[in-house]
């Protein structure tokens, strides 16, 4: 029973750690302080551009075929939104 509870705790904590990895959480300087102003805007824009490219490349159906039309647009919009942290 303890093993099952421990495994569930590990799975939940891994999911939370992964969910926190967004463009907004990555927008920090080399000293670990949050970016502000133009630096923040630039960082978010670059991260959004990179996320859009990655999401468009990964837009595939369950069969492995590329998504097209509204399905691709919907998938890409949600994927980018999740990556940016809106």
C-alpha positions as MATLAB code, in Angstrom:
seq = 'XXXXXXXXXXXXXXXXXXXXXXXXXXXXXXXXXXXXXXXXXXXXXXXXXXXXXXXXXXXXXXXXXXXXXXXXXXXXXXXXXXXXXX';
ca = [
       0.000    0.000    0.000;
       2.820    2.395    0.865;
       4.553    1.644   -2.422;
       1.418    2.547   -4.370;
       0.993    5.818   -2.457;
       4.657    6.678   -2.959;
       4.401    5.988   -6.690;
       1.300    8.179   -6.970;
       3.069   11.001   -5.117;
       6.027   10.785   -7.509;
       3.781   10.867  -10.555;
       1.852   13.881   -9.269;
       4.982   15.825   -8.340;
       6.543   15.141  -11.747;
       3.416   16.447  -13.471;
       3.474   19.647  -11.418;
       7.144   20.245  -12.123;
       6.606   19.818  -15.848;
       3.548   22.061  -15.909;
       5.519   24.927  -14.371;
       7.999   25.036  -17.274;
       6.524   27.879  -19.340;
       7.874   30.924  -21.157;
       6.891   33.120  -18.227;
       8.763   30.962  -15.730;
      11.821   30.806  -18.016;
      12.005   34.621  -18.297;
      14.797   35.166  -15.775;
      18.231   36.757  -16.048;
      21.513   34.968  -15.385;
      21.260   35.828  -11.678;
      17.823   34.223  -11.386;
      15.843   37.447  -11.138;
      12.660   37.866  -13.228;
      13.042   39.922  -16.396;
      11.134   43.205  -16.722;
      10.311   45.668  -19.495;
      11.785   45.201  -22.951;
      13.866   42.204  -21.895;
      10.731   40.388  -20.708;
       8.855   41.244  -23.905;
      11.739   40.058  -26.065;
      12.105   36.831  -24.109;
       8.367   36.064  -24.279;
       8.236   36.843  -28.021;
      11.209   34.577  -28.780;
       9.834   31.798  -26.606;
       6.394   32.115  -28.253;
       7.973   31.945  -31.717;
       9.952   28.838  -30.746;
       6.872   27.244  -29.149;
       4.792   27.926  -32.270;
       7.370   26.230  -34.482;
       7.601   23.238  -32.145;
       3.816   22.927  -31.849;
       3.295   23.100  -35.614;
       5.911   20.386  -36.093;
       4.226   18.140  -33.521;
       0.662   18.623  -34.871;
      -0.084   15.033  -35.808;
      -3.164   12.852  -35.479;
      -3.260    9.569  -33.574;
      -2.430    7.824  -36.846;
       0.734    9.905  -37.224;
      -0.655   11.918  -40.129;
      -0.166   15.709  -40.074;
      -3.175   17.737  -38.935;
      -4.632   20.241  -41.411;
      -7.113   23.093  -41.319;
      -9.091   23.860  -38.181;
      -7.709   20.843  -36.308;
      -4.136   22.066  -36.782;
      -5.087   25.625  -35.832;
      -6.867   24.472  -32.681;
      -4.038   22.147  -31.663;
      -1.377   24.787  -32.285;
      -3.303   27.479  -30.402;
      -3.703   25.279  -27.309;
      -0.144   23.984  -27.470;
       1.322   27.510  -27.693;
      -0.974   28.743  -24.930;
       0.226   25.942  -22.653;
       3.877   26.610  -23.528;
       3.646   30.372  -22.964;
       1.686   30.062  -19.751;
      -1.208   32.369  -20.554;
];
